[in-house]
Amino acid sequence: QVELVESGGGFVQPGGSLKLSCVGSGFTLDRYAIGWFRQVPGEKRESISCIWGSDGASFYTHLTKGRFAISKDNFRNIVYLQMNNLEPEDTAVYYCAATLSMPYCAEGFYHTGVTGFDHWGQGTQVTVSS
């Protein structure tokens, strides 16, 4: 029943910004943590950021380099990822995912998130290029 749909990806020049959306259905955001991940074809999926629907506690990995911000709208069951100062290295498919397990959206999220999140969206492409 849990379904997640990402949107907001696109083509931007280096230094540009995008705001991704993760729209959830079939669950109550208040009970879950939502994470953002990205993957380049042929490479491993990596953790970016996560947020708890209950209290908004959030965590960021080194991939953000201080440029990204995660936020949520519990009423609409949406989690956002604002991405600023994008670099070509940010080019990837961006996914959101959900988990009920507390350890997976916490310190150490970069290492544990990919395996700890249970429900995944289809992804949205982000391309950063001149």
C-alpha positions as CSV (number, residue, x, y, z in Angstrom):
1,Q,0.0,0.0,0.0
2,V,2.9,2.4,0.6
3,E,3.7,4.3,-2.5
4,L,6.2,7.1,-3.1
5,V,6.5,9.3,-6.2
6,E,9.4,11.6,-6.9
7,S,9.3,14.7,-9.1
8,G,11.1,18.0,-9.7
9,G,14.2,16.7,-11.4
10,G,15.5,18.3,-14.6
11,F,18.4,19.8,-16.4
12,V,20.2,22.7,-14.7
13,Q,23.5,24.5,-15.2
14,P,26.3,24.3,-12.5
15,G,25.4,26.6,-9.7
16,G,21.7,26.2,-10.3
17,S,19.0,24.9,-8.0
18,L,16.2,22.4,-8.0
19,K,13.5,21.4,-5.5
20,L,12.6,17.7,-5.5
21,S,9.3,16.4,-4.1
22,C,8.4,13.0,-2.7
23,V,4.7,12.5,-2.5
24,G,3.6,9.6,-0.4
25,S,0.3,7.6,-0.3
26,G,-1.0,4.6,1.6
27,F,0.7,5.6,4.9
28,T,0.8,8.3,7.5
29,L,4.0,10.4,7.3
30,D,3.9,11.0,11.1
31,R,4.8,7.3,11.6
32,Y,7.8,7.2,9.1
33,A,11.1,8.6,8.2
34,I,11.6,9.6,4.6
35,G,15.1,9.6,3.0
36,W,16.6,11.0,-0.2
37,F,19.1,8.9,-2.1
38,R,20.9,9.2,-5.4
39,Q,22.4,6.7,-7.9
40,V,24.6,7.0,-11.0
41,P,24.2,4.1,-13.4
42,G,26.7,1.4,-12.6
43,E,27.5,2.9,-9.2
44,K,26.1,2.2,-5.7
45,R,23.1,4.1,-4.3
46,E,24.1,6.7,-1.8
47,S,22.3,8.4,1.1
48,I,21.7,12.2,1.0
49,S,19.3,13.2,3.8
50,C,16.4,11.9,5.8
51,I,13.7,13.4,8.0
52,W,11.3,12.0,10.6
53,G,7.6,12.8,10.0
54,S,6.8,13.0,13.7
55,D,9.1,15.8,14.9
56,G,11.1,16.8,11.8
57,A,14.4,15.6,13.1
58,S,16.7,15.5,10.1
59,F,20.1,14.2,9.1
60,Y,22.5,15.0,6.2
61,T,25.4,13.2,4.7
62,H,28.6,14.6,3.4
63,L,27.2,14.5,-0.1
64,T,25.1,17.7,0.6
65,K,28.2,19.8,1.4
66,G,26.0,22.3,3.1
67,R,23.9,23.0,0.0
68,F,20.7,21.0,0.5
69,A,17.8,21.3,2.9
70,I,15.1,18.7,3.6
71,S,11.6,19.6,4.7
72,K,8.1,18.1,5.0
73,D,4.4,18.8,4.7
74,N,2.6,16.2,6.9
75,F,-0.9,17.3,5.8
76,R,0.0,16.6,2.1
77,N,2.3,13.7,2.8
78,I,5.2,15.4,0.9
79,V,8.9,15.6,1.7
80,Y,11.0,18.0,-0.2
81,L,14.7,18.3,-1.0
82,Q,15.9,21.8,-1.8
83,M,19.2,21.6,-3.7
84,N,21.3,24.7,-4.3
85,N,24.7,25.3,-5.9
86,L,24.4,22.1,-7.9
87,E,27.6,20.6,-9.4
88,P,28.0,18.2,-12.3
89,E,28.9,15.5,-9.7
90,D,25.3,15.8,-8.5
91,T,24.0,14.3,-11.7
92,A,22.1,11.1,-10.8
93,V,18.7,9.6,-10.4
94,Y,17.3,10.8,-7.1
95,Y,15.0,8.5,-5.1
96,C,13.0,8.8,-1.9
97,A,12.2,6.0,0.4
98,A,10.5,5.3,3.7
99,T,11.3,3.4,6.9
100,L,9.7,2.8,10.3
101,S,13.0,1.7,11.9
102,M,14.6,4.4,14.0
103,P,18.2,3.4,13.6
104,Y,18.2,4.0,9.8
105,C,17.4,7.8,9.9
106,A,20.0,8.8,12.5
107,E,23.7,9.5,12.7
108,G,25.3,7.0,10.4
109,F,22.6,7.4,7.8
110,Y,25.1,7.4,4.9
111,H,26.2,3.9,5.8
112,T,22.9,2.4,6.9
113,G,20.2,4.2,4.9
114,V,20.2,2.3,1.6
115,T,19.6,-1.1,3.2
116,G,17.4,0.2,6.0
117,F,14.6,1.8,4.0
118,D,11.8,-0.4,2.9
119,H,9.7,1.4,0.4
120,W,11.1,3.2,-2.7
121,G,9.9,5.4,-5.4
122,Q,10.8,5.2,-9.1
123,G,13.3,8.1,-9.1
124,T,13.6,11.5,-10.8
125,Q,16.6,12.4,-13.0
126,V,18.8,15.4,-12.1
127,T,21.3,16.5,-14.7
128,V,23.8,19.3,-14.0
129,S,25.7,20.3,-17.0
130,S,26.8,23.3,-19.0
